[in-house]
Amino acid sequence: MSGAAVAGRPAAAPGPAVGATELGRAIGDYLQHVGVERGLAANTLQAYRRDLLRYEHFLAGLPVTAPGEITRHHVTAFAQALADGGDGGSALGLRSAARTVVAVRGLHKFWALEGLTDADPAADVHPPMPGRRLPKAISVGDVTAILESAGSGGSAGLRNTAMLEFLYSTGARISEAVGLDVDDLVLSGPESDGPSLVRLFGKGSKERLVPIGSYALRALEAYLVRGRGSLAAKGKGNPALFLNTRGGRISRQSVWSILKVATERAGVTADVSPHTLRHSFATHLLEGGADVRVVQELLGHASVTTTQVYTLVTAETLREVYAAAHPRALG
């Protein structure tokens, strides 16, 4: 049979990086395994090959030529060499070094499971952890200025205001917002004391109900009563809540553009994206005293650990305020 893949099965991965030694052939076997059995994408497989080729060259210089000769000391020394270029290669940043160590750990785990080595010397060697990126939120004043600059009249202006008010009021991801249908709104009637809600569908199609604040609710009602109908008339009965000027579902790119224009009109110089409104939603709730687990539920995070990064932001704000306001904070 030719080099084409057998129907229903992925094509075999390319050969080993260097196959002249026992070590090179063993690395080639692992690359074959991850390429075929795990079906890694071509770019990912190429990254694995590049990382493990560097590992092979490092070991060859010790010299180590067989998998069974490798010790934990060798793996740890390689991890250090990634950070400082001690193996003759370029020093890697934390994320690239972490990716390479993960590839090496996978290699040794495979060898141990296959019986090629008696032990796994990389089992206790952990990749360097990149510093946690704090989410960027903007002030309540900047959010207000942006929201008040969103509308420019007409049906599109009503929609723009409703869209941005909705994003900040609910903390919805942009994909969740543009994917909404009108029926996903659970609007409370005059006889109800309960808040209006929206049904959001997050990652993995996980559903959650989120309250809609009064400012966003008024903007939505204005859009639904006076704006959406004229937009819908240009389309073919699309059920989407937020429509474009042709009557179809609005795109993520359009929302980015709407927010960019509103930010410029408001004179806000920060780099603002739809996700900035989500970050600001969470940060402002916590600053207002909301429980982190409530914020977790509102954001649709599977783990509270993901939400707790926002508590670091509010703690940093407290430090800044303290340093600026307390007469003996700085000396």
ChimeraX attribute file (.defattr): number of C-alpha atoms within 10 A of each C-alpha:
attribute: neighborCount
match mode: 1-to-1
recipient: residues
	/A:1	5
	/A:2	5
	/A:3	7
	/A:4	9
	/A:5	11
	/A:6	11
	/A:7	7
	/A:8	6
	/A:9	10
	/A:10	15
	/A:11	14
	/A:12	18
	/A:13	21
	/A:14	15
	/A:15	14
	/A:16	19
	/A:17	17
	/A:18	18
	/A:19	14
	/A:20	9
	/A:21	13
	/A:22	14
	/A:23	20
	/A:24	21
	/A:25	18
	/A:26	20
	/A:27	28
	/A:28	21
	/A:29	19
	/A:30	21
	/A:31	25
	/A:32	19
	/A:33	16
	/A:34	20
	/A:35	22
	/A:36	16
	/A:37	13
	/A:38	10
	/A:39	17
	/A:40	17
	/A:41	10
	/A:42	12
	/A:43	9
	/A:44	13
	/A:45	18
	/A:46	16
	/A:47	14
	/A:48	24
	/A:49	22
	/A:50	15
	/A:51	19
	/A:52	25
	/A:53	18
	/A:54	19
	/A:55	23
	/A:56	20
	/A:57	17
	/A:58	21
	/A:59	22
	/A:60	15
	/A:61	10
	/A:62	9
	/A:63	10
	/A:64	18
	/A:65	17
	/A:66	18
	/A:67	20
	/A:68	16
	/A:69	12
	/A:70	18
	/A:71	14
	/A:72	14
	/A:73	12
	/A:74	18
	/A:75	23
	/A:76	17
	/A:77	14
	/A:78	21
	/A:79	23
	/A:80	16
	/A:81	20
	/A:82	24
	/A:83	19
	/A:84	14
	/A:85	14
	/A:86	15
	/A:87	19
	/A:88	12
	/A:89	13
	/A:90	12
	/A:91	16
	/A:92	15
	/A:93	13
	/A:94	16
	/A:95	14
	/A:96	17
	/A:97	22
	/A:98	20
	/A:99	16
	/A:100	24
	/A:101	25
	/A:102	18
	/A:103	20
	/A:104	24
	/A:105	21
	/A:106	17
	/A:107	21
	/A:108	23
	/A:109	18
	/A:110	20
	/A:111	21
	/A:112	16
	/A:113	12
	/A:114	10
	/A:115	10
	/A:116	14
	/A:117	18
	/A:118	12
	/A:119	16
	/A:120	20
	/A:121	20
	/A:122	22
	/A:123	14
	/A:124	11
	/A:125	16
	/A:126	13
	/A:127	20
	/A:128	18
	/A:129	10
	/A:130	12
	/A:131	8
	/A:132	7
	/A:133	7
	/A:134	12
	/A:135	16
	/A:136	18
	/A:137	22
	/A:138	18
	/A:139	11
	/A:140	13
	/A:141	10
	/A:142	17
	/A:143	23
	/A:144	13
	/A:145	17
	/A:146	25
	/A:147	23
	/A:148	17
	/A:149	20
	/A:150	26
	/A:151	19
	/A:152	14
	/A:153	12
	/A:154	12
	/A:155	22
	/A:156	22
	/A:157	17
	/A:158	23
	/A:159	29
	/A:160	26
	/A:161	26
	/A:162	25
	/A:163	26
	/A:164	25
	/A:165	28
	/A:166	23
	/A:167	22
	/A:168	25
	/A:169	21
	/A:170	24
	/A:171	26
	/A:172	26
	/A:173	23
	/A:174	20
	/A:175	15
	/A:176	17
	/A:177	24
	/A:178	20
	/A:179	19
	/A:180	19
	/A:181	17
	/A:182	13
	/A:183	12
	/A:184	16
	/A:185	17
	/A:186	16
	/A:187	17
	/A:188	12
	/A:189	10
	/A:190	7
	/A:191	6
	/A:192	9
	/A:193	8
	/A:194	11
	/A:195	15
	/A:196	18
	/A:197	19
	/A:198	20
	/A:199	17
	/A:200	26
	/A:201	20
	/A:202	16
	/A:203	13
	/A:204	6
	/A:205	9
	/A:206	10
	/A:207	12
	/A:208	15
	/A:209	18
	/A:210	22
	/A:211	17
	/A:212	24
	/A:213	16
	/A:214	13
	/A:215	12
	/A:216	21
	/A:217	20
	/A:218	14
	/A:219	19
	/A:220	25
	/A:221	15
	/A:222	17
	/A:223	24
	/A:224	19
	/A:225	12
	/A:226	15
	/A:227	20
	/A:228	24
	/A:229	14
	/A:230	17
	/A:231	19
	/A:232	22
	/A:233	13
	/A:234	14
	/A:235	15
	/A:236	10
	/A:237	10
	/A:238	15
	/A:239	16
	/A:240	21
	/A:241	24
	/A:242	29
	/A:243	25
	/A:244	20
	/A:245	16
	/A:246	14
	/A:247	21
	/A:248	19
	/A:249	20
	/A:250	18
	/A:251	16
	/A:252	16
	/A:253	9
	/A:254	13
	/A:255	21
	/A:256	16
	/A:257	13
	/A:258	21
	/A:259	23
	/A:260	19
	/A:261	14
	/A:262	23
	/A:263	24
	/A:264	14
	/A:265	14
	/A:266	18
	/A:267	12
	/A:268	17
	/A:269	9
	/A:270	13
	/A:271	10
	/A:272	19
	/A:273	17
	/A:274	22
	/A:275	19
	/A:276	21
	/A:277	27
	/A:278	22
	/A:279	22
	/A:280	22
	/A:281	24
	/A:282	26
	/A:283	26
	/A:284	17
	/A:285	15
	/A:286	19
	/A:287	16
	/A:288	9
	/A:289	8
	/A:290	13
	/A:291	11
	/A:292	18
	/A:293	15
	/A:294	14
	/A:295	21
	/A:296	18
	/A:297	16
	/A:298	19
	/A:299	23
	/A:300	23
	/A:301	15
	/A:302	12
	/A:303	11
	/A:304	15
	/A:305	12
	/A:306	11
	/A:307	21
	/A:308	15
	/A:309	15
	/A:310	25
	/A:311	16
	/A:312	14
	/A:313	18
	/A:314	15
	/A:315	12
	/A:316	12
	/A:317	13
	/A:318	13
	/A:319	13
	/A:320	11
	/A:321	11
	/A:322	14
	/A:323	13
	/A:324	12
	/A:325	11
	/A:326	9
	/A:327	9
	/A:328	9
	/A:329	10
	/A:330	9
	/A:331	4
